[in-house]
Amino acid sequence: MVDLNVFLHAFRAWRRIRRGRKAEPEAAYLPALVAAGDVCLHVGASDGRHAVVMVRAAPGVRVHAFEPSRFSFQVLCLTLGWLGLGGQVTAVNAAASDAPGEMILVTPVKTSGRMGRSLAFVADAAPDGQARPDVASRAFKTQATPVVV
């Protein structure tokens, strides 16, 4: 059974993707960088918006989408399934780095109380004090995450 919060986030992501809304500005340049049959990496895939642009850019494109957050990974998988892209996008629940192992995913909790998923980062250890000095947050959550090469 899918968690209701995951379902709602995935539904919003699916709806935005289907309507072409809330795409990051750099997404417009991706089709010029992707050719038929390419294999692409989407590191920090979140809900998969960039992966969707890549697979739609040219025929036969395959994407490996890395997402270290368990929550966001579930959203990614559900969204890709609803879009029918599971055969072209391989979702990987891990961070990507130059050495395999395990790290800590640090996700700031914004002053509004919402999770700052787009502000998350991986580190060797949890921060001592504020998660990020450039972000107003009231706390942070940590999660161990596998790291793949």
Salt bridges, closest charged atoms under 4 A:
GLU24 OE2 - ARG49 NH1 3.87
GLU26 OE2 - HIS50 NE2 3.04
ASP47 OD2 - ARG16 NH2 3.39
ASP47 OD1 - ARG49 NE 3.00
ASP134 OD2 - ARG132 NH2 2.61
